[in-house]
Amino acid sequence: MGIPTLIKTLTASGDSSLSFVDGTADVTLDSTYDEYMFVCTDINGSADGSTFFFQGNVAGGSGYNETITSTVFTAYHDEADSAAALTYDTGVDQAQGTAFQHLALVGNGADESIAGILHLFSPASTTYVTHFYTNFNTLAADNYSRNYFVAGYFNLTGAIDEIQFKMSSGNFDGVIQMYGIA
């Protein structure tokens, strides 16, 4: 991995979403870097058991509804040490879907939050699809530690120049930092 350069830090405080849009407020999501990394810290939802999502938007597009093909695996272990497993989550992956992509579940308790990283590759390419992978850990409302592994691609040949993060319901608090990887 190359050297990360911090591009932008956004802080949510009761926000419904956070968006990184190329060309606005010092955000550069273009061909400057081949890889972009979004570091999410202390993401806590207002609605108990909500899901943290992301989606992209193609240059000149609207609606954060780009076509995604993805796969999701989850490793989990509960605090009572009574359940642990590694599972393929067929209900939250996408096969040419246009929904926001599932990243992790979270509770709204003071000790419940999400931390993780989204890697996005060559979003400015107009020749190849834009690949991504994530690794998020969470303490969810049911007192399980879950580690989510999500990988996939935006199935389009237009440049992705906007990324948005949001919850399935309610608002959220937390910090998301965008880095370019040289």
C-alpha positions in Angstrom: 0.0 0.0 0.0 1.2 3.5 -0.8 1.3 6.5 1.4 -2.1 7.9 2.4 -2.8 11.6 2.0 -5.7 13.1 4.0 -8.0 14.9 1.7 -11.1 15.7 3.8 -12.6 15.0 7.2 -16.4 15.1 7.7 -18.0 14.9 11.1 -21.6 13.8 11.5 -23.6 15.1 14.5 -27.2 14.0 14.1 -26.8 14.0 10.3 -28.9 11.8 7.9 -25.9 11.4 5.5 -22.4 12.5 4.7 -21.3 13.0 1.1 -17.9 13.4 -0.5 -18.4 15.2 -3.8 -15.6 15.9 -6.2 -14.8 19.6 -6.6 -16.7 20.8 -3.6 -15.2 21.8 -0.2 -11.7 20.7 -1.1 -12.8 17.1 -2.1 -10.8 15.5 -4.9 -12.3 12.2 -6.1 -10.8 12.0 -9.5 -7.8 10.5 -11.3 -5.3 12.2 -8.9 -5.1 8.8 -7.0 -5.7 5.3 -8.2 -7.0 4.3 -4.7 -9.2 6.2 -2.2 -9.7 5.2 1.4 -12.6 6.2 3.6 -11.9 5.7 7.3 -15.0 5.6 9.5 -14.6 6.1 13.2 -17.2 6.0 16.1 -20.2 5.7 13.8 -23.3 5.5 16.1 -26.8 5.5 14.9 -29.9 7.1 16.5 -32.1 4.2 15.6 -31.3 0.9 17.4 -30.4 -1.9 15.0 -29.9 0.3 12.0 -27.6 -0.4 9.0 -24.7 1.7 7.8 -24.6 2.0 4.0 -22.7 3.6 1.2 -23.4 4.3 -2.5 -21.7 6.1 -5.4 -22.8 8.5 -8.0 -21.4 8.7 -11.6 -20.1 12.1 -12.8 -23.1 14.1 -14.0 -25.6 11.7 -12.5 -28.0 12.0 -9.6 -29.6 9.9 -7.0 -26.9 7.6 -5.7 -28.2 4.6 -7.5 -25.3 3.1 -9.4 -25.3 -0.6 -10.3 -23.4 -2.7 -7.8 -22.4 -6.4 -7.7 -21.1 -7.4 -4.2 -20.6 -10.1 -1.7 -20.8 -9.9 2.1 -19.3 -12.1 4.8 -19.6 -11.7 8.5 -17.7 -13.1 11.4 -19.4 -12.7 14.7 -19.1 -13.6 18.4 -21.5 -12.6 21.2 -20.4 -11.2 24.6 -21.9 -14.2 26.5 -19.6 -16.6 24.5 -22.5 -18.7 23.4 -22.5 -18.0 19.6 -19.7 -17.5 17.0 -19.6 -18.1 13.3 -18.5 -17.0 9.9 -21.4 -16.6 7.4 -22.1 -15.5 3.9 -24.9 -12.9 4.1 -26.9 -13.5 1.0 -29.6 -11.0 2.0 -27.3 -8.0 1.9 -25.2 -8.6 -1.1 -26.2 -7.3 -4.5 -26.4 -8.8 -8.0 -26.7 -5.8 -10.3 -28.5 -3.9 -7.6 -28.9 -0.2 -7.4 -29.5 0.1 -3.6 -27.1 1.5 -1.1 -24.6 -1.2 -0.1 -24.8 -2.7 3.4 -21.6 -2.1 5.4 -22.5 -2.9 9.1 -25.3 -3.1 11.7 -25.1 -0.9 14.7 -27.1 -0.1 17.9 -27.7 3.3 19.5 -26.3 2.6 22.9 -23.4 4.7 24.3 -21.0 1.7 23.9 -22.3 0.7 20.4 -20.5 2.0 17.3 -18.9 1.1 14.0 -15.3 1.5 12.9 -13.9 0.5 9.5 -12.4 1.3 6.1 -13.8 1.4 2.6 -11.2 1.1 -0.2 -12.2 2.4 -3.7 -10.1 1.7 -6.8 -9.7 3.9 -9.9 -13.1 5.7 -9.6 -12.2 8.1 -12.5 -11.8 5.2 -15.0 -14.2 5.4 -17.9 -12.8 2.1 -19.3 -13.1 -0.3 -16.4 -15.5 -1.0 -13.5 -14.7 0.6 -10.1 -13.8 -2.0 -7.5 -14.2 -1.6 -3.7 -13.7 -3.6 -0.6 -14.4 -2.9 3.1 -13.7 -4.2 6.5 -15.9 -2.9 9.3 -16.2 -4.0 13.0 -19.2 -3.2 15.1 -20.7 -3.7 18.5 -24.4 -4.0 17.6 -27.6 -3.7 19.5 -27.6 -7.5 20.3 -24.2 -7.4 22.1 -22.4 -9.1 19.2 -19.1 -8.2 17.9 -19.4 -8.4 14.1 -16.7 -8.0 11.5 -18.1 -7.4 8.0 -16.2 -8.0 4.9 -17.8 -6.5 1.8 -16.3 -6.6 -1.7 -17.7 -5.7 -5.1 -17.7 -3.3 -8.0 -19.8 -0.5 -9.6 -20.7 -2.0 -12.9 -20.4 1.0 -15.1 -17.7 2.7 -17.2 -18.4 6.2 -16.1 -16.3 8.0 -13.4 -17.6 7.7 -9.9 -17.1 11.2 -8.4 -19.4 11.2 -5.4 -19.6 8.8 -2.4 -22.4 9.0 0.2 -22.7 7.3 3.6 -26.0 7.0 5.5 -28.0 4.9 8.0 -31.0 2.7 7.0 -33.1 4.8 9.5 -32.5 7.8 11.7 -29.4 9.9 11.9 -25.9 9.2 13.0 -22.8 10.6 14.7 -19.2 9.9 13.8 -16.2 10.9 11.7 -15.4 9.8 8.1 -12.0 10.7 6.6 -11.2 10.5 2.9 -7.6 9.7 1.9 -5.9 9.4 -1.5 -3.3 6.6 -1.7 -0.3 7.4 -3.8 
